[in-house]
Amino acid sequence: MSAIVVDTETTGINDPEVIELAWMGPLRTLDPPDEAIECVRFRPSKPISLGAMAAHHIIPEDLVSLPQWPGTWTPPAGTEYLIGHNADFDWKAIGSPHVARICTLGLSRALWPDLDSHSLSALTYHFTDHYEARELLHQAHNAARDVELCCRLLTQVLSALSPRPTTWHELWIASEKARVPERLTFGKYGPDSDWAKAMNGGKGMRCAEVRRADRGYWEWLLAKCDQVRDDPYLQKALRGD
């Protein structure tokens, strides 16, 4: 049983093509990872969006002479788990290989719900000396550096979980549980809604309470809301599965 930590930089959010891919592993145990990070780049067949360029600072001219992104990437033999911060994005970007996902973003939101941001950069500042964090983050949105930052965060996650997982499978179970949201984060009963500000101290309504509080809205969320349609964990929370 083994896992890899993965990060990608892509052409953008919509139908992304990978232009930089980094990974560490396969990792056999949950000990603090201390292996080399592999990193490769590819030439895309579509333009890089301006928003993506502004985030990762990879420009088309950097990629002209490189192999074209083949459309999929196969993890090293024996890999059963893929670890990432917002793991589903990277998993889909590399072609949705047959591996389970462990999401440090979901775990972080569950473990430290009061933080105002759960981005990888924000969490690096939270857990690291600020001067050191600033130096590390000079290369944030570089796939190899983001793999390093994700590994650092993974150490914090493992220390915070109780009981502490002893296998990748146990960590995956914790991740799956953490990814089911407790509260709405958008919409009529989200934290920015008039309802939340007036009635709930600025917190979104608990997903398990939406059906009872407003059945019509609950039905609309499950039937017509794109954000719910694209998130099986939010569906599970709203249905009470």
Buried (B, 14 or more C-beta within 10 A) or exposed (E): EBBBBBBBBBBBEEEBBBBBBBBBBBBEEBEEBEEEBBBBBBBBEEEBBEEBBEBBEBEEEBBEEEEEBEEEBEBEEEBBBBBBBBBBBBBEBBEEEEBBBBBBBBBBBBBBEEEEEBBBBBBBBBBBEEEEBEEBBEEBBBBBBBBBBBBBBBBBBBEEBEEEBEEBBBBBBBBBEBBBBBBBBBBBBBBEBEBBEEEBEEBBBBBEBBBEEBEEBBEBBBEEBEEBEEBEBBBBBBEEE
